[in-house]
Amino acid sequence: MGKIWVTGGNGQLGLQLRAMTAGNKDWLFTDLPEIDICDAAACRAWVTEQRIRTIVHCAAYTAVDRAESEPETVYRVNTQATLQLARIALENQANLVFISTDYVFEGNLNRPCLESDPCAPLSVYGRSKREAETGIQQIGVRGITLRTSWLYSAYGNNFVKTMLRLADERPALQVVSDQIGSPTHAKDLAQAIIDILPQLDTKPFFGEIFHFSNEGTCSWYDLAKATLELAGKTCPVHPITTAQYPTAAARPMHSVLSKEKIRKTFGVKTPQWQESLAELLQTLAQ
C-alpha cells in the first residue's frame, strides 16, 4: 500500500483515522499550518519526498452557512485544491480517496440516493464538492470518491456533541424534524477507509463514487432525541420545521444514502446508526 497521506488531519475524520492507525508509520497526517492544501508546490514536494502512494483527502471548508457569503474561499479550498491534489496524485501514480457529501443532492427523492442519481446541490458548499467530484473523474486519477452524511465523532464539533452540551445549558431544545438522512459515526467511516485502501491497488477505479453512512434513517430531531435518551439526559426536545429554523444555506430535505454498492464492491460493514450512536456515547461517558 505504501505511505498514506491524510489531509485535514485535525478534523473529525482525520483525528479518528489518527487514533485508529496510531503507531503505523505509513500513515502521515497534516493540517494547517503544516501544509496548506491550496499551496500546489508544497503539496507536490510533500508527495514526492514522502513517496506517497495514497492521498486520503479529508480537508475541506465545511461551514455550510458561512460558505454562502464566502464562495471564492469555498471553491478555492473544496474544488481547486482538490483538483490540484488529483493532478499531483496522477503525476506520482498515487491513489486519491476524496471525501464528499450528501449535500450534492437536491433531496427530492423519497428513497435512498444512488451514486448514479442526478445531482443538483442547493448550496455553495454542495456545488463546490460536486465540481470536485466531476473534476476528479475528468483528470482520470486512480481512486474513489466517498460521499458521507451527518458525520459525528468523539472529536471536534458536531451535532451530537452540540446536543449534549445544549441539553445541559437550556430548559428545552427545538430541532428540525423534516430533514431526513443517515448519521455517520466517523469511526465506522474510518474503518471503511482502512478496509478499502488495500483493495485500490487491485481494483482500478478512476474517481468512481461510493456512498457510506450508517444504516437506517432519521431526522435531526430523531437523532437529538436518541442522543439525549441514550445519554440519560432529561432535557425535552421539540420538533420544528425547516421553515421555522431558517439558515443561510438550503439543505436537502431527504438525503439518505444507499450503501449497497460499497458493500458489494469492498465488503465493508455499515452498522445501524442507533448502535454506532450508543457506542460513541459510551466512549464519551468514560
C-alpha positions in Angstrom: 0.0 0.0 0.0 2.9 2.3 0.6 2.6 5.6 2.5 -0.8 7.2 3.1 -1.2 11.0 3.4 -4.3 12.2 5.2 -5.2 15.9 4.7 -7.3 17.6 7.3 -5.6 15.6 10.0 -7.1 17.7 12.8 -10.7 17.4 11.6 -13.2 14.8 12.8 -12.3 12.1 10.3 -8.6 12.9 10.4 -8.4 12.6 14.1 -10.4 9.4 14.0 -8.0 7.9 11.4 -5.1 9.1 13.5 -6.4 7.2 16.6 -7.1 4.0 14.6 -3.7 3.9 12.9 -1.6 5.1 15.8 1.9 3.5 15.6 1.7 2.8 11.9 4.5 4.9 10.4 3.0 4.6 6.9 0.1 6.9 7.8 1.1 10.6 7.6 -1.3 13.3 8.8 -1.1 17.1 8.1 -3.3 20.1 8.6 -2.7 23.8 8.7 -0.2 25.3 9.3 2.0 22.3 8.3 0.8 22.0 4.7 -1.7 24.3 3.0 -3.6 22.2 0.5 -4.1 25.3 -1.6 -0.3 25.5 -2.0 0.3 23.3 -5.0 4.2 23.5 -4.7 4.1 22.4 -1.1 1.8 19.5 -1.8 3.8 18.4 -4.8 7.0 18.5 -2.8 5.5 16.5 0.1 4.0 13.8 -2.1 7.3 13.4 -4.0 9.6 13.5 -1.0 7.5 11.2 1.2 6.7 8.8 -1.8 3.0 9.0 -1.0 1.1 6.1 -2.5 -2.4 7.2 -1.4 -3.9 10.6 -0.6 -7.0 10.4 1.7 -8.3 13.9 1.2 -10.4 14.9 4.3 -9.6 18.6 4.4 -12.4 20.8 3.4 -14.3 24.1 4.0 -17.3 22.7 5.9 -19.0 25.7 7.4 -22.1 25.3 5.2 -23.9 28.5 6.1 -20.8 30.8 6.2 -19.9 29.3 2.8 -22.8 31.2 1.2 -21.0 34.5 1.8 -17.5 33.3 1.1 -17.9 31.4 -2.3 -14.4 32.3 -3.6 -12.8 30.8 -0.5 -15.0 27.7 -0.6 -14.2 26.9 -4.2 -10.5 27.5 -3.7 -10.4 25.0 -0.9 -13.1 22.5 -1.9 -12.7 22.5 -5.6 -9.5 24.0 -6.9 -7.2 22.5 -4.2 -8.9 19.1 -4.5 -8.3 19.1 -8.3 -4.7 20.1 -7.8 -4.2 17.2 -5.4 -5.8 14.9 -8.1 -3.3 16.1 -10.6 -0.4 15.6 -8.2 -1.6 12.1 -7.4 -1.8 11.3 -11.1 1.7 12.6 -11.7 3.0 10.4 -8.9 0.9 7.3 -9.8 -0.8 7.6 -6.4 -4.4 6.9 -5.4 -6.8 9.6 -4.3 -9.7 9.0 -1.9 -11.8 12.1 -1.8 -14.4 12.6 1.0 -17.6 14.2 -0.4 -21.1 14.8 0.9 -24.8 14.1 0.6 -25.2 17.9 0.0 -24.6 17.2 -3.7 -28.2 16.1 -3.9 -31.3 18.3 -4.1 -33.0 15.9 -1.7 -36.3 15.4 -3.5 -36.3 11.6 -3.7 -38.3 9.6 -1.2 -35.8 6.7 -1.4 -32.1 6.2 -0.7 -29.9 8.2 -3.1 -27.9 6.1 -5.5 -24.4 7.0 -6.7 -25.9 7.3 -10.2 -28.7 9.7 -9.3 -28.7 13.2 -10.7 -27.0 15.9 -8.6 -28.5 19.3 -8.0 -26.8 20.9 -4.9 -28.7 23.6 -3.2 -25.7 25.4 -1.5 -22.3 26.8 -2.3 -20.8 24.0 -0.2 -22.6 21.3 -2.1 -21.8 22.8 -5.5 -18.1 23.1 -4.6 -18.0 19.4 -3.7 -19.9 18.3 -6.8 -17.5 20.2 -9.0 -14.6 18.5 -7.3 -16.2 15.1 -7.9 -16.7 15.6 -11.6 -13.2 17.3 -12.0 -11.5 14.3 -10.4 -13.2 11.9 -12.9 -12.1 14.2 -15.8 -8.5 14.2 -14.6 -8.5 10.4 -14.5 -6.6 9.8 -11.3 -6.9 6.4 -9.7 -9.1 6.1 -6.6 -12.6 6.8 -5.4 -14.9 9.5 -4.1 -16.6 8.6 -0.8 -19.8 10.6 -0.1 -20.9 10.6 3.5 -23.5 12.3 5.6 -24.2 13.8 9.0 -20.8 13.0 10.4 -20.2 12.9 14.2 -17.4 11.6 16.4 -15.7 12.0 19.8 -13.6 14.7 18.2 -14.2 18.4 17.3 -17.6 20.0 17.0 -20.6 18.1 15.7 -24.3 17.8 16.1 -24.3 15.0 18.7 -21.8 16.8 21.0 -23.7 20.1 20.5 -27.0 18.5 21.6 -25.3 17.1 24.7 -23.9 20.5 25.6 -27.1 22.4 24.9 -29.1 19.9 27.0 -27.1 21.0 30.0 -27.5 24.7 29.2 -31.1 25.1 28.2 -34.5 24.1 29.6 -35.7 22.6 26.3 -34.4 22.1 22.7 -36.1 22.7 19.3 -34.7 20.6 16.5 -35.7 20.3 12.8 -37.8 17.2 12.1 -38.5 17.4 8.4 -34.9 16.9 7.1 -34.2 13.2 6.7 -30.9 11.5 6.4 -28.5 8.9 7.8 -26.0 9.8 10.6 -22.4 8.6 10.3 -20.1 7.7 13.1 -16.6 8.8 11.9 -15.2 5.6 13.5 -17.3 3.5 11.0 -16.2 5.6 8.1 -12.6 5.5 9.1 -12.8 1.7 9.4 -14.3 1.5 5.9 -11.4 3.6 4.5 -8.9 1.4 6.2 -10.5 -1.7 4.8 -10.8 -0.2 1.3 -7.3 1.1 0.8 -5.6 -2.2 0.2 -8.2 -3.0 -2.5 -7.5 0.1 -4.5 -4.2 -1.3 -5.9 -6.1 -4.4 -7.3 -9.3 -2.8 -8.4 -8.8 0.0 -11.0 -11.2 2.8 -10.1 -10.9 6.3 -11.5 -12.8 8.7 -9.3 -15.8 6.3 -9.1 -18.3 7.4 -6.5 -19.4 5.4 -3.5 -21.7 6.1 -0.6 -21.0 5.4 3.1 -23.1 6.2 6.1 -24.6 4.2 8.9 -27.7 2.2 8.1 -31.2 3.4 8.9 -32.9 6.8 8.5 -33.9 9.6 10.9 -34.5 13.3 11.2 -32.2 15.7 13.1 -35.0 15.7 15.8 -34.9 11.9 16.0 -31.1 12.0 16.3 -31.2 14.6 19.0 -33.9 12.7 20.9 -32.0 9.4 20.7 -28.7 11.1 21.8 -30.2 12.6 24.9 -32.2 9.4 25.8 -29.0 7.2 25.5 -27.0 9.8 27.5 -29.6 9.8 30.2 -30.4 13.5 29.9 -34.0 14.7 30.6 -34.0 17.9 28.6 -37.1 17.8 26.4 -36.7 18.0 22.6 -39.5 19.6 20.5 -39.8 19.1 16.7 -39.9 22.1 14.4 -39.9 22.6 10.6 -37.1 23.8 8.4 -39.2 26.9 7.7 -39.2 27.6 11.5 -35.4 27.4 11.5 -34.1 29.4 8.5 -30.4 29.1 7.6 -28.3 30.8 5.0 -27.7 27.6 3.1 -30.5 25.4 1.9 -30.2 21.7 3.0 -31.5 18.6 1.1 -34.8 17.5 2.7 -34.2 13.8 2.1 -30.5 12.7 1.6 -30.4 9.1 2.8 -27.5 7.4 1.0 -27.8 3.9 -0.5 -24.8 1.7 0.7 -25.5 -1.3 -1.4 -22.7 -0.5 -4.0 -19.9 0.0 -1.4 -20.9 -3.2 0.5 -20.9 -5.3 -2.7 -17.7 -3.8 -4.1 -15.5 -3.7 -1.0 -17.3 -5.8 1.6 -17.3 -3.1 4.2 -19.7 -3.1 7.1 -22.4 -0.4 7.6 -23.6 -0.6 11.2 -27.1 0.7 12.2 -27.0 4.3 13.3 -28.5 3.6 16.7 -25.8 1.1 17.6 -23.0 3.4 16.5 -24.5 6.3 18.4 -24.7 4.2 21.5 -21.1 3.2 21.1 -20.0 6.9 20.8 -21.9 8.0 23.9 -20.3 5.1 25.9 -16.9 6.4 24.7 -17.7 10.0 25.7 -19.0 8.9 29.1 -15.7 7.1 30.0 
